[in-house]
Amino acid sequence: RRPTKMRNSSVFQLSLRRRNQRHFVPRQTQRLTMRIKSATIAALLSGFLGATASCFAKVAFDPTTFSVGRSTTATIIELALRGLCVVCMILCNAGMLGSFLQGMGESSVAGTALSTASNFCCSAVFGYFFWDERFDTAWWMGFSMILAGVTLLTTAATASKKSHTTKSY
């Protein structure tokens, strides 16, 4: 600890105040950052739920998905499974819509772009693992361009939003 005389000196108080100002982040900027983070997570969740809903729809309405047999019991089981997939699709779409609207809270451009990119990524992963889809070079080039565009849109929208609310001290 510093001697009492040193702690009470005006030079020490001034240096302490300057040091604290360098690390000071205005409360308004902190709130904006938290809103942007929650909007980003909501937009990414929206894309994931949209892709999941598409998977449930494909399973529910594709005639080759369930082949449990031709007996009456097998038909009832198949219809029940298809009905369950339809219900899951509706629930995923409802969740997707809610999170999409939350994701557009700070920037509609960034929210839409993030949701679309997330949906595209998740659809590709689901297609690869569940339906053995393969992707050629042109698909990967397009995918890379979409991700680059989303990064540019999201960065620009976030930066412009932060610059409007940041005050200089």
Disulfide bonds with the S-S distance in Angstrom:
none
